[in-house]
């Protein structure tokens, strides 16, 4: 197909790269109405935005199909993360391969000296992250005086990550007549303010449909018992047998734990999180591209900007913090017309939260259960038959070995050996608890057949979380962590179980520690026996809210533990080990968010 409204070098590059038609966002930015104007483009992740802005700035960069000589860069593209900036560079390299463009990438984690030398040798297009670009600008190594176009890719993410000052300093250093293009999946107020300050008569383009869910992604919500999450991950990977899959966790520790579990089970997996160096990230991504690895376990921050053509499965091992995160994660698959599947693992107690998130994102998900042993074996059988019955082109040496084998063993035994060899390479699926009443409650622990419920006068409003509460109970009650049963946190109270045999001893210790004025906040927390189980308390509160005095009042929170953004702490594993005097932090302080890439 010919792209008549595009410069010839770019049209030839698109055809050589397999393009038969442009995506909606690529078509929109090359229309006559959009030419030479500032643009504010709202488009989904994976819709071909990088190629879109490469096409959009062609009029500013090319003269007779070539890049003219210039002492400084003619175009600057800014992206929020290293991976995304490197992806943008790769896309622009093949798109502008026949134009004589010199593309330099400037990102954190790489050698800044090499980048400065590349800038000094001359660059037509510079692609980078805000912090590194600002550093080169302040050192006088990045000359923006001749800039004709600047692109902010995923501008909403850059503002969310705290790059406002960096972006404003870079934009203030660009010439007045330059063209400014803002690409953003969403358009919050900070983006509106940025557009108003740095753009003139900008044309707004939106290819985000009313149904915000990506049309090429099939969403599935899989209900699991909380203790079955890792086993469900194994079964999902085995059932879908994706060429490449990415598993999203909320924290670095959980990435490390799940990655180690999968490798031990026989999966070829890599990990990406904030604790990995740039070289480690590059090696992990290259392993995925080379098919040496098929599974990537990652945090949200580390996975931004990843573009893997073979990625067909995304699993939200831990529930995203909001609808936008859900879509950013899921948008790693189903890109540029390819089909993909996004699976959300939903522990039974958190189904309502996920339903609300899906409604807010206007995504229709198919609800179901994790693949069972029987369904996985049925899939294995179909795939195995298809693979073994497919025509093969064998060398004569291979056929000679086959003839010798047939002389020594029967064809049936030889085929059976072949089947066994294929199955031996597959990790074994897991047996799940399944959708039973027992699966909806925490697994039974010995010694907790007869318990006493206690309560604390702190809850989610005070940032109470099980991992902080457990060490406090151990210190206040002079017990070990094994003596504490279920912990249930509500808006302003926390209930927990103590075995009957230890209840009196625990209550006495709590009373003694409360009378010590040691200056600790936790000593002022009221811990006492609860006359009711937490479910009964919730019922009474619900009736109170429905009465004349309480009508219209709603408890704060959504009924689920607070989930912090970034790579902080979260939990799909059992609560962390702790004990008297160890491991806990006072939970009246807001837990510190994890490190940012």
Helices and strands as residue ranges (DSSP letters): H 8-16, H 24-29, G 32-34, E 39-42, H 49-56, H 58-61, E 62-63, E 66-67, E 75-79, H 82-95, E 103-106, H 112-121, E 125-129, H 130-138, E 149-153, H 155-160, H 164-172, E 179-184, H 189-198, E 203-206, E 217-224, G 226-228, H 229-240, E 244-249, H 252-265, E 269-272, H 278-289, E 295-299, H 300-303, E 311-316, H 323-330, E 340-347, G 348-350, H 351-360, E 366-369, H 373-389, H 396-408, H 411-424, G 437-440, E 451-456, G 460-462, H 466-477, G 481-483, E 484-489, E 494-499, H 500-514, G 521-524, E 527-529, H 534-546
